[in-house]
Amino acid sequence: MSKLVIVESPSKSKTIKQYLEGDYQVLSSKGHIRDLAISGPGGLGLDIENNFKPKYSVLDDKKPVVRSLKQAADKSEAVFLATDPDREGEAISWHLQQVLELSEEERPVHRVIFHEVTKDAVKEAFENPRSIDLNLVSSQETRRILDRIIGFKLSKLLQSKIKSKSAGRVQSAALKMIVDREREVEAFEPEEYWKLTASFTGFEAELSKVDGKKPKLKDESSAEALRSSLSETFTIDAIRTRKRRKAPFNPFTTSSLQQEASNRLNLGGQRTMMLAQSLYEGIDLKDETVGLITYMRTDSTRMAASFKSAAREHIKKHYGAKYVSGSRQGRKQQAGQDAHEAIRPTSLAYTPVRVRPYLKRDEYRLYKLIYARAVASQMASAQFETKTYVLLNKSAEFRAKAQRELFDGYLKVYREYQDIETSELPNKDEGDRLKAKKLEKSQHFTSPPPRFNEASLIKEMEEKGIGRPSTYSQTVSTLKKRRYVQLDKKRFLPTDQGRLTVEKLEQYFSDIVSVDYTARMERTLDEIANKGIDHTRIIADFYHNFIPLVEKANQEMEKAPPKYTGENCPKCGSPMVYRESRYGVFEACSGFPKCKYIKPDGNKKEPTKTGVTCPKCKKGEIVEREAKRGKNKGKTFYACNNFPKCRNILRGKPTGEACADCDDLLVELEDGTVVCNDKQCGETGDKT
């Protein structure tokens, strides 16, 4: 009998299979196999009267997967659960054990974890299996139950009252942060101030003090009065030089990776995590499949001693001993995720240059960033010298500063991801008298706090303890999908619906959607995971405090009135209203469902007729259309206008002629080749 290994991802199963020696069968659960049922009071999937016992059901699309896993498990002498090394992965292993009825009495059941998909890491994990950590399972189960209670109850309430599509513990707290920031921007009143700048040969100096104090030039008249009182001649009163070190950044956590990928590579959070997942699970190289990075969901900056040692040897060999840093110890955050290392390359032997031929463009860019960050974290600090000229002119003090690089240190490998400015000042001595070429005043205004972009929002969420590494990108994606926010120059602006959602939640659930509450709940979940505190009491306390708030809001919250267009329905005469779908806003009759009239989109492009009869249904006509969504969005294609009765889509533009060998049409492909539309016939080439 073989041994069964169950992982989450099909691609990871392929990688792990090649590392295991012996008779192992490696299968994938393809993620979660079951979730809370939608039965019971409120569809929560909880037995409220029986200590909130959860009821689970296998996901419909995973039933065939469960059957095949069950068959394989029954034929195996041992089962190894090798899901991801975090709470969610631990919970998936527990669900697999329950659903597959894996009993220690029938066969050994092991939990194995590894933070990198490499031969050594996988081998070590299988040599040191453990049992499922029920504290981690309880923590994840509590999170899921709380999110179900909040999500179901609030979402149903908001849908019925104000047509908002969803709410959630983390999602709504993040939305509130965006709305609060917008309120700050709107309430901000800019203050005017003026600067004085003196221009000399080779440099400029800016006013820094007047009568030994910080200047307060609040209007043009005060700036002009000071400027007019000064002479053209300045004296260098002091020359100050200072050496400083700039230490390298820590290796990446999930949050810092998403921030840097957004800022430096212009990659969104979800895209970044998808790419990181593929790098972690395994890439097909020339003669092997290997995971190139460690587990990508972590908030630890610590790295294994073995990697740090290898990194220092790598640095010494390629750049010299002076580039090796002293001892740098990363850390695990106080409220840390369960992956115990930072995101780093699994081996420095897999240099970006070496693996580039096997990676897609964005995979390569992200891997190069991770590789550079990990190596740089073990390198010496960069060294700079800052020189300052202090120039006096009567009661005014001006300063000119310049910075030059003395030693590049970690910038040797990380410079392209850093914004370092250097400059030089001309050689001068104390006491030198300089004549200004210009002495100009300039108007300025104070700026409001910046709106969040994706990187800064994720950073703020991490700092305030909202969510976990696995939730950052999904939360941002949900806010955009629900149309609670929109992007303007890559900055988040709350929509009217987003504002209304926050206003109603603040009115009736101010504690639940507050940043502090969400952060406290994350700490409570950590205590469940680390100390095994009673999670059922936490669920019960929350439920009994939360449900009365929902009932009160349901009674008191007024329904938002429909938004009328000012027109009447041409079919029944009822007022027309604006409605929203997954594809955007449209105008429809308020008498729905009795009247289902929808106003045609005036911007919608009508399909272009070709005059060619559809060869499949013989009734419709082939028309030219434009794809509205998906990876082919905006691309022209040709299809039957008898949709949905006929779903015939051609391979190319119809020529109007029939194939000599069959009844199908001849079509012209993008490269100009004319072939039969029937692939089995047309694959042989031009039929003309």
N, C-alpha and C positions, 0 to 999 in steps of 0.2 A: 504493500500500500504506500502511496505517496503522501507527502506532507503538503497541506494547503496553506498558502499565504494569501491574505486578503489585504489589498491596498485600496485607496480611494480612486486613483487615477489610472486609466488604461496605459498612458504613456509611462507612468512610473512602474507599472507591472512589467513592462517590457525591459526597462533598465535593470530592475532588481533580479529578474529571472536569470540574467547572464552572470550575476555575481554569486548565486547560490550553487554550491556543490552538492550533488546528491539528487534524489528524486523529489523535486519540489514542483508543485503546480501553483502558479501565481495568477490570481484573478482580481478583478476590480469591482468594487461596489458602485463605482461611478458617483461618488459623493454620498449624500444622505440617502438612506433607504426608507426611513419612516419619519413621521412628524406627529405632533399633537393632532388628535382627531378633531372634527368640527361638530361633535355631538355634545350633549349635556347642556346645562344652563348657559344661554348666550353663545352656544357654539364654541365654548372655550376648550373643550376636551378635558375638563377637570371634574372630578367627583367632589363637589364642594362639601358635602356632608361627611365624606370619608377622608378627612385630613388632606383635602386637595390632591388626592391621588390622580396622577395624569393617565389619560387613556391615549394610546398611540395607534396609528394605522399606517400600514405600508403604503407608500406613494404608488399611485396607479402605474406610472411609467417604470417603476422599479420592481413590479411583481415578477416579470420574467427574469430579472437579475437575481432576485431572491431565490427563485426556484432553482436556477442553475448553481448558485452558491450552496444551497441546501443539499443538492445532489452531490456536489463535489465534497462537501464537508462530511457527509455520511460515508463516503468511500475513503476518507483520509485517516491516517493513524495519529495525526496531530494537526492542530490549527494554530497559525500565527496571525495575529491581528496587527497589521503594520500601517495603520492609518496615521495621519499627520500628528506631530508632537506638540499639540496644544489641547486646550480644553475641548474644543469642538471635535478634534480627532479622537480624543478619549471617549467622548460621548458616542461617536459613530461606532467605535469598537464595541462599546457596551450594547448598543442597539443591535449590532450584528450578532453578538453573543446571545441576546434574548430572542431575536427573530429566528435565527438558525438553530436555536435550542442546543447550544453547545454546552455540553455537560462534562465536567472534569471526570465524572465516573466512567464515561464512555471513551474519552480520548483527552490527552493533554491540550489545554487551551492557553496560549501564551500571548502576552502583549509585548510587542517589540517597538522601540522608538529609535529613530536616528535623525539627526539634524542636517545631514547631507547625504545625497544618494551617490555614495562612492563604495567601492568594494570593501575597503577597510572598515568604514562606518557600519555598513550593513552586516558584515561578518561579526563585528563586535556586538552589535545589537542582538543578533541571533544567538550568540554565545552567552548573553546576559539578559534573558527575558524576565519579565515580571508579570504580576497580575494586574488587572484593570484597577486604576485608582478611582475609587468610588467618590472620593471627595471632589475630584475634578469633574466627575460626571454630575454630581449634585449641583456644583456651581454652574455648569452649562445648562442643566435642566432648569435651575432657578431662573437664569437669564431668559431662557426660552419661554417659560411660563409667564414671567412678568411682562415680557414683550408681547406675548399673546393677549394677556388681559388688557394692557394699555392699548395695544394696537387695535384689537377688535372693538373694544368699548368706545374709544375715542374716535376711531375711523367711522364707525356706524353713526355716532352722534353728529360728527362734522359733515358727513355725507348728507344726512337728512336735513340738517339745519342750514349749512352755508355752502354745500356742494363741494367741499374740500375732499380730496380723494383718500387721504390717509393721515395718520398721526402716529407718533411713536416716541418712546423714551429718549432715544439718542437723536433721531431725526428731528423732532420738534425742538430739542435743546439747541441743535446746530442751526436750525432755521431762526430761532429767537436771537442767536448771536448775530446773524446777518441783518435781521430787522433792527436790532438794537444799534448796530453800527450805522445803519442808514439813518436812524433817528438822530444819532450824533452828528452825522454829516449835514443833515437838514437844519439842525439847531445851531450849527456852528456859524459864528459871525466873524469873518476875517478881520484882522487888525492890520492897519497899514504901518509899515516901518520903512526907513530909508538907510541906505549904506553909502559910505564914502570909500572910494578906491583910488589909490595913487599908483600911477604907472611909471615905471623906471625902465631903463634899458635892461632887458633880460628878465624882468620879473614885475609882479604887482604886489602891493601891500594893502591890506584892508584895515579900516578903523576898528580898533579893539577896545580902547578906553578913552574917556574924556575926564580930565581932573581925577584920574585914578579909578574911575568907576565905569561900569558897562554903559555904553552910549544908549540914549533913548531918543532917537530921532523919529518922531511919530508923524511928521508931515514934511512937506517939501520946504516950507519956510524955515524950519529949524535946521534942516540939512543944508540949505543954502546959506544960512547965517553962519554956521560953523565953517563951511567950505570957504566962504569969503574971508573969514578971519584968519585963515592959515596962509602961510607963505609958500613959495615954490620950493624952498630948501628944507630938506629933512636930514636929521643926524642919526646915524646908527648908534643907538645907545647901548645895545647888547647883542651879542651873537651867542645863541645857545644851541648846543648839540646834545642829542640824546640817542642812545642806542636802545632798541627794543626788539623783542623776539615775538614772532607770530607762530603759535603752536599749530600743528595740524589738527584737523577735525577728527573726531572719533569715527570709527567705521559705522556703516549705516545701520539704523533701525528701520522698521517699516515706515514710520512717519518721515524721518529725514530722507529716506530714499525717494519717497513720493514727492517731497518738497523739492529736492535737488533735480529729480527727473523732470518736474514741471518747469522749474526755473531755467535749467541748462539745456534740456533736450526737448522741451515743449511737449511732454507726454502727460496725458491725464492720469489720474490716480488708478482708474480701472485698467487702462492700457498698460501702465507700469506693472501692476500686479499680475496681469495676464502674462506679460513677457517674463517677469521674474519666476512665475510658476513653471514655465517651460524650461527656463535655465536650471531650476532646481530639480525638476523631475527627470531630466535626461536629454541630452543632445546627441544625435548620431554623428560621431566623428569618423575618421577614415576607417578605423578598424575596431572601434568600440563605441558603446553608448555610455555616457557619463553625465552625472549631475554636476553642473559647473559652479553652482553657488550653494551655500547653506540655506536652511529654511528661512523663508522670506517674511514670516509673520512673527516679529519679535520686537521688544522694546529694550533689549539688553545691548550694551555696547562692548561687552566683554568678548574676548576671543581666546580660543584654546592656546595654551602655552606652546604646543607643538607648532601651531601656525605662526605664532609670533616669532618663534625661533627660526623657522624657515624663512619668514619675511626678512628678518635681519640679515640672514646669510645672503638672501637674494639681493638686498640693498647693497651690502658690502661688496658683493661680486660685480654688480653692474654699475654702481655709482661711487663706491669708495667708502672706507670706514667712517669718514667724517659725516656721512649722511645717515648713519644709524643713530636712532634716538637713544636716550636713556630709557629706563623702565617706564612704560605707560600702561596703566591698568584700567581697562574699561569697566563699566559698571552695569549692573542690572537695576532697572528702575524700581522704586519702592513698591509700586503697584504693577508688577511685571507680568508679562505674558510668559507662557510656559516653555518657550524655546529659549535655551540658555546661552545662546551666542548671538553676536551681531551677524549681519549679512556680509558674507565674505566669499572669495573664491574657495572652492574645495581644495585646489592645488595651484600653486603659483607656476607650475609647469605648463598649465593651460593658459598661456599668454593670449591677450586679445588678437595679436597678429597670427598666432598659431591656429586659433579656432575660427577666425573670421570667415574662411571659405565655407564653413558649415552653418553659419548663423544668418538669419534674415537681418535686414538693415537695422531695424530698431532693437532686435535682440543683441546685435553687436554693440550698438551705441550704449545700451544699458549695461551690458557686461563690462565694457571698457570702463565705464564710470565706477562700477562696483569694484573692479580690480584696482583701479587707480586709488580709490578712497581707502581700501584696505591696506595697500602698500604704503601710501602716504601717512597713514595713522601711526606707522612704526618708524617714521623718518624724523630727522632732526628738525627743529624749528627753523623757519626762515628768519634772517636777521636784517634789520634795517637801521639806517641812521636818519634821524629827523633833525634838520637844521632850521632854526628860526631867527630871523632878523627882527629886532625890536627897533622901530624908527620913531623918533620924537619930532613933533612940530608944534611948538608952543605947548598948549595944554592937552594936545591930542597924541595918542599913541597908536601907531599902525604896526601891523605884523605881517611878515611874509614867511611862508613855510614851504619847505621842500623835503621830499623823502627819496632816498636812494637805497638801492638794494645792496647789502654787503655779502650776503650768502643766501642762495636760493633754497637750500634745505628741501623740505617736502614739496616745494613748488616745482622741483625737477620733474615730478610725475603728475602734479595736480594743477599746473598753472592754467591750463585751458578751462578749468572749472572755477577759477578765482578771478576776481576783479581787483587787481593790484595796480595802483597808479604810482609812478615814480616821476620825479622831476629834479632839476638842479637849480641852485642859486649861483649867480656869478660870485667870484671871490671878492670879498670885501673885508674891511677891518673895522673894529669898533672905533668910533670917532669920525669915520668917513662922513663927509657931507655930500648928499646927493640931491640933484635938482629933478623934480618930478616933471615928466613930459606932459602928464595930464593929472587932474584931480577932479574926478567925476562923482556925481551923486546918482543913485539909482533907487527906484521905487520897488517895494516888495510887499507881499501880504502873507500873513500866517496861513497855513494850510489846515484843512480839516483832517481828522484821522483817515487813513486810506481804507477804501472798501476792501473786503476780503477777495483775494483770488483763491484758487484751489489750494495752492501751497500754503498760504498764510492761514487759511481756514483749518486745514489739517494740523498745522503747527499749534494753533490756538486750542483746538480740540484736545490735542495731546497734553498741552500744558495745564489745561483745566480738568483733565481726567475724564473727558467725555468719550465714551466708546473705547474700543481696543484696536490694535493694529489691523485685525481682520475686518473691521467695520468702517474704517475711515472712507475708503473709496466708494463703498456701497452706499453710505449715507449721502455723500455728495451726489452720486448718481441718482438716488431717489428724489432728492430735492429738485433736480433738473427735470426728471421724468414726470413728477407731479405738477410741474409748471409753477412751483412756489418761488423759483428764482429764475432769472435770465442773466445772460452774460453780456456785458458791455465792456469792450476792450479787455476781455479776460477777467473782469471784475464782477462779483455777484451783486445783482440788484434784486431786491424782493419784488415780486409781482403784487398786484392788488390782492390776489387770492392768498398769497403768502402772508401779506400783512394782516389780512382779515383772520386768517388761521391763528396767527400768533396772538392777536388781540383777544379772540374768544378763549383761547387756551389760558392766557394770562388772567382773564376775568374769572374763570371758573376752576382752573387747575394750576394756579401760579406756582405752587410748590412742586408739582409733578414735572413741569417742563423747565424748571429752573436749572441753571448750570450746576449749582451747588448740590441739588438733589441727585442729579444724574451722576455726578462725581462720587457722592457718598454711596450710591448704590453700587458703583464699580468697586469701591473699597470693601463693601459688604460681600460682594461676590468673591473677592480675593480671600476674605476671611473664611468663607465656606470652603474654598479650594485648599487653603493652607492649614486651617485649624479644624475643619470639619464641624463647624457650628450648625445648629439645627436649621435647615433651610425651610422646612415646612412652616415653622413659626414666622419666618420672614414673609413668606407668601401669604399666610393667613392675615398677618397684621396689615400688610399692604392692601389686600383685597377688601377687608372690612372697613378700612379708611377711605378707599378709592371709590367703591360702588356708591356710597351716599352722595359723593360729589357728582358722579355721572347722573344719578337720578335727579339731583337738584338742577343740573345744567339742562337736562332733558325737559324739565318743566318750565324753566325760566328763559332759556336761550331762544331768541326770536329767529324765525326763518328769514334768511336773506331774500329780499324780493328779486324777481327775475329782472334781467336787463333787457328792456324793450328796445327794438330797433327803430320804432316810430312808423312802421309800416304794418299793414294788415295782410293776412294770408290770402292769396288770390283764389284759394279753393274754398275755404269755409268762412273767411272774414275775421277770424280770431287774430289778436295781436301777434306779431312776429317777435321772437326773442333770440338773444344770442345764446348758443350752447357750445359746449367744448367736448371734443373727442381726443383720442390719442393722436390724431393728425392735425389738430388745431381748432380754432374757433370757426363756427359756421352759424348761419341764420336758419331758424326752423319755426314751425307753427307752435304756439303755446298750447294748442288743443291736443297735442300728442297724449295718449296713443290713438285717440279717435281720428285725428288728422295727422298724417305722416309727411306732410309737405316739407321739403327742404329746398331752400332757395339755391338755384344753380350758382356755382362759383364763377363769377365773371372773369376771373384770372385763369381759369382752367383752360388748358390748351386742348382744343378738340382734336381727335385723332385724324390724321391725314389719310384720305382714301387712296388706294392703289388701283382699284378697278379689277383686282384679281380675286376670283372666287376661291373660297377656302376649299382645298382638296379633301379635307377630312369630313366636314359636315355637309358640304355641297350647298349650304344655305347662306352662310355668312360671307363677309368680304374681308380680305386681308387689309389691315390698316396699320399705319405707322404710329407707334406710341412712344412715350417717354417714361422710363422707370421712375417711380416716385420715392422709393425707399430701398434700403438694403445696400449691398456693396456695389450694385450696378446703378445706383441713383443717378438720374440725369442722362443715362445711356439710352439711345434709340433702339427699339426692337420692333418686330413685325408679328402681329397676331390676329386671330379671327375676332371680328367685332360681335360675334354671337356669344360672347362670354356672359355668364358662366356655363351656358349649355355646351359650348364648345371651348376647350382650353388649348386649342392648337397654337403653338408658338413656333415660328420659323427660325432656322439657323442663321438666316441672313435676309437681304433685301430681295423680294421676288422679282424675277426677270419677266414674268408673264408667260413663259414658255414651260411646257411640260417635259419631264425627263423621258428620254427615248426608251428606257428600260423598265419604267414603272409609271404609275399614275400620279406620282408626286410632282411638286414644282421644282424648277431649277432656281437656285438662289445665288446671289453674289455675296461672298464673305467680305470682311473688312479689308483683306489684302488684295481684293479684286478677283480672286479665284471664283469661277462659277462651278457649283457642284449641285448634286441632287439633295433636296432637303431631307430625304430619308438617309440617315447615317449609314445603315447597312448597305445601301446602294451607293450613296454619294462618297463614301470613304475611298472609293477607287479613283476619284478625281473628276475631272471635267467630263460631263456626259454630252457635251454639244458635238 
